Amino acid sequence: MESAFETDPELLEKVINLAKRRGFIFQSAEIYGGFRSTYDYGPLGVNMLRNVKAAWWREMVQMRLDVVGIDAAILGPPAVWAASGHLETFTDPLVDCRKCKERWREDKIDGVCPKCGSTEFTEARAFNLMFKTQAGPVEGEGATAYLRPETAQGMFTNFNNVISTIRKKPPFGIAQIGKSFRNEITPQNFVFRTREFEQMEMEFFVPPAEAEQWYRYWIDQRFNWYLNLGIPSDMLRLHEHAKEDLSHYSRGTTDVEFAYPWGWDELEGIANRGDYDLTQHSNASGTKLEYFDQAANERYTPYVIEPAAGATRAMMAFLLAAYHEDEVEGETRTVLRLDWRLAPYQIAVLPLSKKPELEGVSREVLSILQPYFACDYDVTQSIGRRYRRQDEVGTPYCITVDFDSLEDRAVTVRDRDTTEQVRVPIGDLLANMRARTNQH
Ligand code: GAP
């Protein structure tokens, strides 16, 4: 897989190091040597991840009248996963290297063991990716539960609940953000593929005749969401799956792909799931999941168009796209050119010196901005060093409070990308920051 453009061969390492050094993403249970490709989000990472999810929710739920949200359980009974097809078909082909005994996904290794180079493997076995556990203290019948491998099924099993409690009719959607779990055989590339991750999914229910049109609509919407949040157009493309590569439920799938350091790969999938899910759950549960169209006096099973994104994977793509090294005043600096909506901090308030005289005004500035923006406050080291530190974590604006501020009641606002500095009266600061972030 060739990337569309030249990338820094060390980009992935640089972003992983930055993420660790600056409190975005840590390896989970690191003091115990880490735990099997699980990650923890640190003080800056949690801000950014929440921002990614908030940007998605705003666009997909808040700004629309035809989509509502839910938050469903992570634990589910086997019946759900039997009906959805996951018990039978949510598998990867697993092979063991006969020489070094390492396990691999057969479809990922081209017949050669990536560890020892051997070409001798065991027969492929279907390995189910769901995590199985026990609900309650008693083992056996009725106690088996699965951690959901996707959030989508919660929308299907709640279809009647949602229809009967809100006044929506197809075309309308149900959205959810939450954790999903897959026992991936080869988790890899930092948080790109992990065993525990977060998804942002929406199931859009439509009259069957409109399915194709809505499928195209959502491909377009979702592609533009990434563009709008600052991923350059040459790092994004669409890839429509060939019929023989489609998942068991899909009538058509198009991926939004991102130019990762290792090449083009999936960022999000948009699928036309037909009436597969509602029909499966109707048959298996004995509860009809249909829509009764009063005007036409007919009952039908809606088709589903599903834009399915990963929140953690999207965060990684935003970090990779934002990472830049440039030169400011003869010095190389690292800068994350993150959209202000995604940046862990939107503003850093920086008193020029630690002297107590500046603290009062600085705290006043903070109290004006903090209700509306995520703010950092930093008094340590030289102002130049502090600007660099904020650039490195993507803070779009630094506000410096100096000794003149005590006299002229104004502060200096510095722009991360242009490094331009302007003096702004404290009284105008909130309006000024709102204008810079297009919130008039
Ligand atoms: N409901 C459909 C569904 O789950 P998917 O393509 O398997 O489709 C959707 O997953 C998105 O979830 C992916 O495009 C990716 O962004 C994210 N995702 C899936 N598996 C992941 C994993 N192991 N680690 C991180 N993100 C993952």
Residues whose N, C-alpha, C, O or C-beta is under 5 A from the ligand:
A	BS01	GAP	P149 E150 A152 R182 E184 V191 F192 R193 T194 F197 Q199 E266 L267 E268 G269 A308 A309 G310 R313
